[in-house]
Amino acid sequence: DLYNDIASVYVENFVNLANDGFYTNSPWHRVIQGFVIQGGTNADGKQADQFDDVFHPNMIHDSAGILSMA
């Protein structure tokens, strides 16, 4: 689930980046087993656009497979 109703700008951005190949050959910056994997800079070093923070109290990161953007 991408929760477009809560974070539509982020969902649209993530889907567009994925469809455009942004994450292809993207390095992982930090991997901590059982906690977090961080990445997001593509092969040519360009970073994604910046967006305002979105917080929703019902969006709890309490299980594997939860995706966040920072």
The first five atom37 places (N, CA, C, CB, O) and aatype in JSON, in Angstrom:
{
  "aatype": [3, 10, 18, 2, 3, 9, 0, 15, 19, 18, 19, 6, 2, 13, 19, 2, 10, 0, 2, 3, 7, 13, 18, 16, 2, 15, 14, 17, 8, 1, 19, 9, 5, 7, 13, 19, 9, 5, 7, 7, 16, 2, 0, 3, 7, 11, 5, 0, 3, 5, 13, 3, 3, 19, 13, 8, 14, 2, 12, 9, 8, 3, 15, 0, 7, 9, 10, 15, 12, 0],
  "atom_mask": [
    [1, 1, 1, 1, 1],
    [1, 1, 1, 1, 1],
    [1, 1, 1, 1, 1],
    [1, 1, 1, 1, 1],
    [1, 1, 1, 1, 1],
    [1, 1, 1, 1, 1],
    [1, 1, 1, 1, 1],
    [1, 1, 1, 1, 1],
    [1, 1, 1, 1, 1],
    [1, 1, 1, 1, 1],
    [1, 1, 1, 1, 1],
    [1, 1, 1, 1, 1],
    [1, 1, 1, 1, 1],
    [1, 1, 1, 1, 1],
    [1, 1, 1, 1, 1],
    [1, 1, 1, 1, 1],
    [1, 1, 1, 1, 1],
    [1, 1, 1, 1, 1],
    [1, 1, 1, 1, 1],
    [1, 1, 1, 1, 1],
    [1, 1, 1, 0, 1],
    [1, 1, 1, 1, 1],
    [1, 1, 1, 1, 1],
    [1, 1, 1, 1, 1],
    [1, 1, 1, 1, 1],
    [1, 1, 1, 1, 1],
    [1, 1, 1, 1, 1],
    [1, 1, 1, 1, 1],
    [1, 1, 1, 1, 1],
    [1, 1, 1, 1, 1],
    [1, 1, 1, 1, 1],
    [1, 1, 1, 1, 1],
    [1, 1, 1, 1, 1],
    [1, 1, 1, 0, 1],
    [1, 1, 1, 1, 1],
    [1, 1, 1, 1, 1],
    [1, 1, 1, 1, 1],
    [1, 1, 1, 1, 1],
    [1, 1, 1, 0, 1],
    [1, 1, 1, 0, 1],
    [1, 1, 1, 1, 1],
    [1, 1, 1, 1, 1],
    [1, 1, 1, 1, 1],
    [1, 1, 1, 1, 1],
    [1, 1, 1, 0, 1],
    [1, 1, 1, 1, 1],
    [1, 1, 1, 1, 1],
    [1, 1, 1, 1, 1],
    [1, 1, 1, 1, 1],
    [1, 1, 1, 1, 1],
    [1, 1, 1, 1, 1],
    [1, 1, 1, 1, 1],
    [1, 1, 1, 1, 1],
    [1, 1, 1, 1, 1],
    [1, 1, 1, 1, 1],
    [1, 1, 1, 1, 1],
    [1, 1, 1, 1, 1],
    [1, 1, 1, 1, 1],
    [1, 1, 1, 1, 1],
    [1, 1, 1, 1, 1],
    [1, 1, 1, 1, 1],
    [1, 1, 1, 1, 1],
    [1, 1, 1, 1, 1],
    [1, 1, 1, 1, 1],
    [1, 1, 1, 0, 1],
    [1, 1, 1, 1, 1],
    [1, 1, 1, 1, 1],
    [1, 1, 1, 1, 1],
    [1, 1, 1, 1, 1],
    [1, 1, 1, 1, 1]
  ],
  "atom_positions": [
    [[0.85, -1.18, 0.0], [0.0, 0.0, 0.0], [0.89, 1.24, 0.0], [-0.96, 0.0, 1.22], [1.87, 1.3, 0.74]],
    [[0.55, 2.21, -0.83], [1.35, 3.44, -0.9], [0.68, 4.63, -0.23], [1.63, 3.77, -2.34], [1.3, 5.69, -0.14]],
    [[-0.52, 4.51, 0.24], [-1.22, 5.55, 1.0], [-1.24, 6.89, 0.27], [-0.56, 5.72, 2.36], [-0.83, 7.92, 0.82]],
    [[-1.71, 6.86, -0.95], [-1.82, 8.07, -1.76], [-2.72, 9.12, -1.1], [-2.34, 7.73, -3.14], [-2.53, 10.31, -1.31]],
    [[-3.69, 8.68, -0.31], [-4.61, 9.62, 0.35], [-3.92, 10.42, 1.45], [-5.79, 8.87, 0.92], [-4.41, 11.49, 1.82]],
    [[-2.81, 9.93, 1.99], [-2.1, 10.62, 3.07], [-0.88, 11.38, 2.56], [-1.68, 9.62, 4.13], [-0.6, 12.48, 3.02]],
    [[-0.17, 10.79, 1.63], [1.1, 11.38, 1.17], [1.18, 11.36, -0.35], [2.31, 10.61, 1.77], [2.11, 10.79, -0.92]],
    [[0.22, 11.98, -1.0], [0.11, 11.9, -2.46], [1.34, 12.42, -3.19], [-1.09, 12.65, -2.91], [1.73, 11.84, -4.2]],
    [[1.94, 13.49, -2.72], [3.13, 14.05, -3.38], [4.27, 13.04, -3.33], [3.55, 15.39, -2.73], [4.99, 12.85, -4.31]],
    [[4.45, 12.4, -2.18], [5.53, 11.42, -2.02], [5.27, 10.16, -2.83], [5.69, 11.06, -0.55], [6.19, 9.62, -3.44]],
    [[4.04, 9.71, -2.83], [3.69, 8.52, -3.61], [3.93, 8.77, -5.09], [2.22, 8.11, -3.36], [4.55, 7.95, -5.76]],
    [[3.45, 9.9, -5.59], [3.65, 10.22, -7.0], [5.14, 10.32, -7.33], [2.94, 11.54, -7.35], [5.58, 9.82, -8.37]],
    [[5.9, 10.97, -6.47], [7.34, 11.12, -6.7], [8.03, 9.75, -6.71], [7.96, 12.02, -5.62], [8.83, 9.48, -7.61]],
    [[7.74, 8.9, -5.73], [8.36, 7.58, -5.66], [8.03, 6.75, -6.9], [7.91, 6.85, -4.4], [8.92, 6.14, -7.49]],
    [[6.78, 6.72, -7.28], [6.36, 5.94, -8.45], [7.04, 6.46, -9.71], [4.83, 5.97, -8.61], [7.53, 5.68, -10.52]],
    [[7.07, 7.78, -9.88], [7.73, 8.35, -11.06], [9.22, 8.03, -11.09], [7.52, 9.87, -11.1], [9.76, 7.67, -12.13]],
    [[9.89, 8.17, -9.94], [11.32, 7.85, -9.88], [11.57, 6.38, -10.22], [11.88, 8.17, -8.48], [12.48, 6.06, -10.98]],
    [[10.76, 5.51, -9.65], [10.93, 4.07, -9.93], [10.69, 3.78, -11.4], [9.97, 3.24, -9.06], [11.46, 3.04, -12.02]],
    [[9.63, 4.33, -11.96], [9.32, 4.09, -13.38], [10.36, 4.69, -14.32], [7.96, 4.66, -13.7], [10.57, 4.17, -15.41]],
    [[10.99, 5.78, -13.9], [12.01, 6.44, -14.73], [13.4, 5.83, -14.56], [12.06, 7.92, -14.41], [14.35, 6.29, -15.2]],
    [[13.54, 4.82, -13.7], [14.83, 4.16, -13.52], [15.77, 4.85, -12.55], [0.0, 0.0, 0.0], [16.95, 4.53, -12.51]],
    [[15.26, 5.78, -11.75], [16.1, 6.52, -10.81], [16.86, 5.59, -9.87], [15.26, 7.49, -10.01], [18.02, 5.85, -9.55]],
    [[16.22, 4.53, -9.42], [16.83, 3.64, -8.43], [17.72, 2.56, -9.04], [15.75, 2.99, -7.6], [18.39, 1.82, -8.31]],
    [[17.75, 2.46, -10.37], [18.6, 1.49, -11.04], [20.07, 1.82, -10.76], [18.33, 1.47, -12.56], [20.51, 2.95, -10.99]],
    [[20.8, 0.85, -10.27], [22.23, 1.02, -9.91], [22.45, 2.05, -8.81], [23.02, 1.42, -11.14], [23.55, 2.59, -8.69]],
    [[21.43, 2.32, -8.03], [21.55, 3.26, -6.92], [22.26, 2.59, -5.75], [20.15, 3.78, -6.48], [21.88, 1.49, -5.35]],
    [[23.31, 3.22, -5.21], [24.02, 2.59, -4.09], [23.24, 2.69, -2.78], [25.4, 3.24, -3.92], [22.44, 3.61, -2.59]],
    [[23.49, 1.74, -1.89], [22.96, 1.81, -0.54], [23.97, 2.57, 0.3], [22.68, 0.38, 0.05], [25.17, 2.28, 0.26]],
    [[23.51, 3.54, 1.07], [24.39, 4.36, 1.89], [24.61, 3.77, 3.27], [23.84, 5.76, 2.02], [25.68, 3.9, 3.86]],
    [[23.58, 3.12, 3.77], [23.68, 2.54, 5.12], [22.74, 1.35, 5.2], [23.33, 3.6, 6.21], [21.58, 1.43, 4.8]],
    [[23.25, 0.24, 5.71], [22.46, -0.96, 5.92], [22.7, -1.45, 7.34], [22.81, -2.08, 4.87], [23.83, -1.79, 7.7]],
    [[21.64, -1.47, 8.14], [21.72, -1.98, 9.51], [20.71, -3.11, 9.62], [21.45, -0.83, 10.58], [19.5, -2.88, 9.59]],
    [[21.21, -4.33, 9.75], [20.36, -5.51, 9.76], [19.25, -5.39, 10.8], [21.19, -6.75, 10.04], [19.49, -5.04, 11.95]],
    [[18.03, -5.69, 10.37], [16.88, -5.66, 11.26], [16.38, -4.27, 11.58], [0.0, 0.0, 0.0], [15.47, -4.12, 12.4]],
    [[16.96, -3.23, 10.94], [16.56, -1.87, 11.28], [16.26, -1.02, 10.05], [17.62, -1.21, 12.1], [15.12, -0.59, 9.85]],
    [[17.27, -0.76, 9.21], [17.07, 0.22, 8.15], [18.02, -0.03, 6.98], [17.26, 1.63, 8.68], [19.14, -0.52, 7.16]],
    [[17.56, 0.3, 5.79], [18.39, 0.38, 4.6], [18.16, 1.77, 4.03], [18.06, -0.77, 3.54], [17.01, 2.16, 3.8]],
    [[19.22, 2.51, 3.8], [19.09, 3.86, 3.26], [19.83, 3.97, 1.94], [19.62, 4.91, 4.26], [20.95, 3.48, 1.79]],
    [[19.2, 4.61, 0.99], [19.79, 4.83, -0.33], [19.02, 5.93, -1.03], [0.0, 0.0, 0.0], [18.21, 6.62, -0.41]],
    [[19.27, 6.09, -2.31], [18.46, 7.03, -3.06], [19.19, 7.95, -3.99], [0.0, 0.0, 0.0], [18.55, 8.74, -4.69]],
    [[20.51, 7.9, -4.04], [21.23, 8.69, -5.03], [21.45, 7.8, -6.22], [22.58, 9.26, -4.46], [21.99, 6.7, -6.09]],
    [[21.05, 8.26, -7.4], [21.2, 7.39, -8.56], [22.63, 7.4, -9.07], [20.25, 7.83, -9.67], [23.49, 8.08, -8.52]],
    [[22.89, 6.65, -10.11], [24.25, 6.42, -10.6], [24.97, 7.68, -11.03], [24.21, 5.46, -11.75], [26.2, 7.74, -10.95]],
    [[24.24, 8.71, -11.49], [24.92, 9.92, -11.94], [25.05, 10.97, -10.83], [24.19, 10.52, -13.12], [25.48, 12.09, -11.1]],
    [[24.68, 10.62, -9.59], [24.89, 11.5, -8.45], [23.81, 12.54, -8.23], [0.0, 0.0, 0.0], [23.9, 13.32, -7.28]],
    [[22.79, 12.57, -9.07], [21.7, 13.54, -8.87], [20.81, 13.08, -7.72], [20.87, 13.7, -10.17], [20.56, 11.89, -7.55]],
    [[20.35, 14.03, -6.94], [19.45, 13.72, -5.85], [18.01, 14.03, -6.26], [19.83, 14.49, -4.57], [17.77, 14.82, -7.17]],
    [[17.08, 13.4, -5.57], [15.67, 13.65, -5.82], [15.28, 15.04, -5.33], [14.8, 12.57, -5.14], [15.98, 15.65, -4.53]],
    [[14.15, 15.51, -5.82], [13.62, 16.79, -5.38], [13.33, 16.75, -3.89], [12.35, 17.17, -6.17], [13.15, 15.68, -3.31]],
    [[13.27, 17.93, -3.27], [12.94, 18.03, -1.85], [11.48, 18.42, -1.71], [13.86, 19.05, -1.13], [10.95, 19.2, -2.5]],
    [[10.83, 17.87, -0.68], [9.42, 18.14, -0.42], [9.24, 18.47, 1.05], [8.54, 16.93, -0.83], [10.08, 18.13, 1.88]],
    [[8.13, 19.12, 1.37], [7.79, 19.4, 2.76], [7.54, 18.08, 3.49], [6.55, 20.33, 2.86], [7.11, 17.1, 2.89]],
    [[7.81, 18.07, 4.79], [7.56, 16.89, 5.61], [6.07, 16.59, 5.68], [8.13, 17.08, 7.02], [5.24, 17.5, 5.65]],
    [[5.75, 15.31, 5.76], [4.37, 14.87, 5.95], [4.37, 13.96, 7.17], [3.81, 14.13, 4.67], [5.12, 12.98, 7.23]],
    [[3.53, 14.27, 8.14], [3.4, 13.43, 9.32], [1.94, 13.05, 9.48], [3.93, 14.16, 10.59], [1.05, 13.9, 9.36]],
    [[1.69, 11.79, 9.75], [0.34, 11.32, 10.02], [0.43, 10.33, 11.19], [-0.32, 10.66, 8.75], [1.18, 9.36, 11.1]],
    [[-0.31, 10.56, 12.27], [-0.18, 9.73, 13.47], [-0.53, 8.26, 13.25], [-1.06, 10.27, 14.55], [-0.11, 7.41, 14.04]],
    [[-1.28, 7.94, 12.2], [-1.64, 6.54, 11.95], [-0.59, 5.79, 11.14], [-2.96, 6.48, 11.23], [-0.7, 4.58, 10.95]],
    [[0.41, 6.48, 10.66], [1.47, 5.85, 9.87], [2.6, 5.43, 10.81], [2.0, 6.81, 8.75], [3.5, 6.22, 11.1]],
    [[2.53, 4.21, 11.27], [3.48, 3.7, 12.25], [4.46, 2.76, 11.55], [2.74, 2.97, 13.41], [4.06, 1.89, 10.78]],
    [[5.73, 2.95, 11.82], [6.77, 2.11, 11.23], [7.12, 1.0, 12.22], [8.04, 2.95, 10.87], [8.06, 1.11, 13.01]],
    [[6.33, -0.07, 12.16], [6.47, -1.11, 13.17], [6.63, -2.52, 12.61], [5.3, -1.09, 14.08], [6.47, -3.5, 13.33]],
    [[6.94, -2.62, 11.3], [7.11, -3.94, 10.72], [7.99, -3.86, 9.48], [5.75, -4.57, 10.38], [8.22, -2.78, 8.94]],
    [[8.46, -5.01, 9.05], [9.32, -5.07, 7.87], [8.55, -4.61, 6.63], [9.85, -6.5, 7.66], [7.34, -4.81, 6.52]],
    [[9.26, -3.98, 5.71], [8.67, -3.58, 4.44], [8.09, -2.18, 4.43], [0.0, 0.0, 0.0], [7.51, -1.78, 3.42]],
    [[8.22, -1.44, 5.49], [7.72, -0.07, 5.56], [8.71, 0.85, 4.84], [7.5, 0.39, 7.03], [9.91, 0.79, 5.1]],
    [[8.2, 1.68, 3.96], [9.04, 2.59, 3.18], [8.79, 4.02, 3.61], [8.76, 2.44, 1.67], [7.65, 4.45, 3.76]],
    [[9.87, 4.76, 3.82], [9.78, 6.18, 4.15], [10.72, 6.94, 3.24], [10.11, 6.45, 5.64], [11.69, 6.39, 2.72]],
    [[10.42, 8.2, 3.07], [11.32, 9.08, 2.31], [11.79, 10.16, 3.26], [10.61, 9.69, 1.05], [11.03, 10.67, 4.08]],
    [[13.05, 10.51, 3.14], [13.61, 11.55, 4.0], [14.51, 12.46, 3.19], [14.39, 10.93, 5.17], [15.08, 13.4, 3.73]]
  ]
}
